[in-house]
């Protein structure tokens, strides 16, 4: 019985030898590539990219913050364009980076500016998953 099994294995190997070796090669290359990318990704540090607004955008942001009602618990004093790094809508619980597509869709009269993530989080807002990673 073992002779019969050995004979079948040899026949199978001879028939599919090239395909088996090719498949194992693809699997090995895929595994090595995945591991290499994983290790490289672990070594990289994801620093935040700061997008500074132009003067016109900063003034727009400052004027909209000054026109918000005083009942909100935001303590945003906009003295320079660098302070408006994160924006939110008065009507939303999400905040975005200043250059985010969603932030650009906020009506100027509804913009609330923040200088840091912590400042936005203090108002009870959550980071937008598309803009802030």
Secondary structure, 3 states (H helix, E strand, C coil): CHHHHHHHHHHHHHHHHHHHHHHHHHHHHHHHHHHHHHHHHHHCCCCCCCCCCCHHHHHHHHHHHHCCCCCCCCCCCCCCHHHCCEEEECCCCEEEECCCHHHHCCCHHHEEEECCHHHHHHCCCEECCCCCC
